[in-house]
């Protein structure tokens, strides 16, 4: 047992190690696995059920943990992002519920004049949708909070990654089976016939949106690969001592199979953006692992990771060149990009109409038609901005959106710091950094994080990553040992 592990054991609150806390963690992992089942958690009922359960788990953990000890991760350590997220949720609730005669959106006055009745205006043009979005954001914060506390223990953080990887593998297998047998259904609904014809079939698992399913699978893929690297390193250390444990070999094989299934599913979603980002972030992922291997003077590890990176490039190029549809869709990126750039310009101009108050968090679909111009035509319906950053600013206003970006950015910085600084147990921060970078980068051209399953899974992964990002030296600065109990 290392000295660092002894320090962790001394400083770990006893309450979090009790059987009931273990039960709560397993219930939390089960919730993470169930949320994607019903269309990725999209809909008022699935979202309400998930939010209710996560609140119950958070309250139960708080009661168990604070009975005789502090939280495993002190509140003051994450005070800034926690306060920032709370402020944004509070502002969104204010947008939806508080009467705002001066700051009310002009749409309310127009409705009152048209109907000739007195209507008390709100900041949000769609209060119900704003409350739904605020609920999802608050629930995401609780998923992060629970994972942060559970993930203080390295084994629990690793079990969190294992659960996310296996859940994603299950839904990826479901999607591949549906595609292979030609069922072409998403649960009880038929797939979009137009997309089926143009894409010659695609994998979407239990999600209606194949791009969002690809993002979810990518999160699972990075979890599986991180555990492969972690177990592979442990296996090499055990082999050097002549005592190889079967459990490491079996888990390594299971994660290799899971990663293979997830790679196939991501490719078969036909999502250009997610596939490209997965390759790019995957190479960064391998580069960090290679740098860490050279830092610990492990030449064999550095060479093996370099070979993995080269192999990833060859496999990606082979996949693209072998599939004529992929070449065709890549060549069509320019035309699709022009329409989105026109959309972004319209939203940027609309933001300046309500720069401080916004039109309501999550109210894009109701507010955008007023601002729509001929640049993108008048056919079809835009239910999202296809850019989560512009949409957040448009809905929340510039001040609240910046606070939200800073809160999430702090968490990402924390995981990146752990991926680079920690000499051991860096697999969790690396997976969290890679998954977060992929989804947030995808948010520049799409809105996968607005799907509850993606948002909750990413929040949990980010929580595990943050919990494991502090080095032992950093932990000593803010942790305090628990006073020993009296024998009587």
Secondary structure, DSSP 8 states (H G I E B T S, - for coil): --HHHHHHHHHS-SGGGSHHHHHHHHHHHHHHHHHTTTGGG-SHHHHHHHHHHHHHHHHHHHHHHHTTS--SS-GGGGHHHHHHHHHHHHHHHHHHHS--TTTS-HHHHHHHHHHTS-----SSS-HHHHHHHHHHHHHHHHHHHHHHHHTTSHHHHHHHHHHHHHHHHHHHHHHHHHHHHT--EETTEE--HHHHHHHTS---TT-S-HHHHHHHHHHHHHHHHHHHHHHHHHHHHHHHTT---HHHHHHHHHHHHHHHHHHHHHHHTT-HHHHHHHHHHHHHHHHHHHHHHHHTT-HHHHHHHHHHHHHHHHHHHHHHHH-HHHHHHHHTHHHHHHHHHHHHHHHHHHHTTSTTT-S-TT-HHHHGGGT--GGG-SSS---S-S-HHHHHHHHH-HHHHHHHHHHHHHHHHHHHHHHHH-SSS-HHHHHHHHHHHHHHHHTTT--GGGSHHHHHHHHHHHHHHHHTTS-HHHHHHH----------
